[in-house]
Amino acid sequence: MEPSTLHSACRSAMSKPATIFVFQLITTIWLITTFSPSQHWTIILPISVVVPVVSTRMSNEYSDNVELIKQHIGEYPDFPKKGILFKDIFTALRNGEVCKAIKSALLSYVRDNCPDVEVIVGLEARGFLFSLLIAAELGVACVPIRKKGKLPGKCVQQEYQLEYGTDVFEAQEGSITRGQKVLVIDDLLATGGTMDAANKLIQQLGGVIERNVVVIELTQLGGRKKLEASGSKVHSFIQYDDIE
């Protein structure tokens, strides 16, 4: 096959939709290497053609993963009190494919949006399900934030408001060093009280909040507005407008 013929074949393929382009490109390369093995070929593909193909595939995979997760979220009426429709992540984790989808969606988002993150912080207790998973894949630190009295050694504290009273979060001194970029993850965002307390605790330690990430967001309870008002960036994979 002559170089001019290869040039024409590639230009023709590039004018087609992405899937057809990829198929025709592979076919062309196979023909070249099969019938002209003695010649050396250099094939240069425009990045404007290749990138959309890859980006579209990744975007579709991400959307499919999120939809699969949402289909398996459990719903429990009147829990933890009457009138509340509880969204349960544990129900989804009974399915192995959903576990894989959660991992894929989390890693895809973090790699695309927080490539320089240095610490993944998980909130007690469901946040721990995801923090180590992300940290292990990225090769960065994993730090827990727990209720008062659960961590050994010297800890810093941050009080936060509950519906009936207050509670206290703690993190170990030295678990985050000044200037480290931190992503905070939990399973659910409701009023934003616990996430806000975690952010303040991390700031006490000198960390820089890169992102607050949750799997589920209950939009009517105003957690996002609370966090964004204090300067945090928030991402949720699944949003519910109804809580009853």
C-alpha positions, 0 to 999 in steps of 0.5 A, a space after each residue: 500500500 502506498 503512503 498516498 493510499 494510506 493518507 486517503 484512507 485515514 482522511 476518509 475514515 476521520 470524516 465518519 462518526 467516532 465508532 466507524 472511524 476507529 473500526 476503519 483505522 484498525 482495519 487500515 493498519 491491519 492491511 498495511 502490516 499484513 501486506 506491506 510488512 517490509 515498509 516502515 510506517 508512521 501514522 499521526 492521528 489528530 488529537 482533536 479526533 482521538 480525544 473525543 472518542 476516548 472522552 465520549 466512551 469515558 463519559 458514557 461509562 461514568 453515566 452508566 455507573 452512576 445510573 446502576 448505583 442509583 437503581 440499587 439504592 435502598 429506600 426505608 420509610 419512616 427511618 430514622 423517624 416517621 415521615 423520613 424516606 431513608 436512602 441506604 447505600 448498604 443495600 446497593 453494596 450487596 451487588 458486586 457490580 454496583 461495588 465495581 461501579 462505585 469504585 470506578 465512578 469515584 476514581 474517575 471523578 477524583 482523577 479528573 477533578 482533583 489530580 493533585 489531592 494528597 489526603 483522602 478523609 473519610 467521615 465516620 462511619 460510612 465514609 470509611 468505605 470509600 476513603 481507603 478505596 480511593 487512597 489505595 488506588 491513588 497512592 495517597 494518605 487516608 485519614 479518618 475523622 471520628 466521634 469523640 473518644 474513638 481515636 488514640 493519642 492527641 486529637 483536635 476537636 470540632 463541635 457541631 450541631 445536631 437536631 437535639 444537641 451537639 456532638 464532637 468530631 476528632 482527628 489525630 494531631 499530625 494526621 494532616 500537615 499544613 498545606 496538604 490538599 484534602 478531599 473529604 468523602 462521605 456517603 450522604 449529604 443532608 443538612 451539611 453539619 457533619 461535613 462542615 465540621 470536618 472541613 473546619 477540623 481539617 483547616 485546624 490541622 492546616 489542610 486545604 479542602 479541595 473537594 467535598 464528595 458524597 455518593 447521595 445528596 438530599 437537595 431539599 435539606 440545604 447541605 450544599 448551600 451551607 458548604 458552598 457558603 463557607 467556600 467549599 466545592 461540593 460534588 454528589 453522584 446521585 441527587 434526591 429532591 424528595 425526603 418523604 
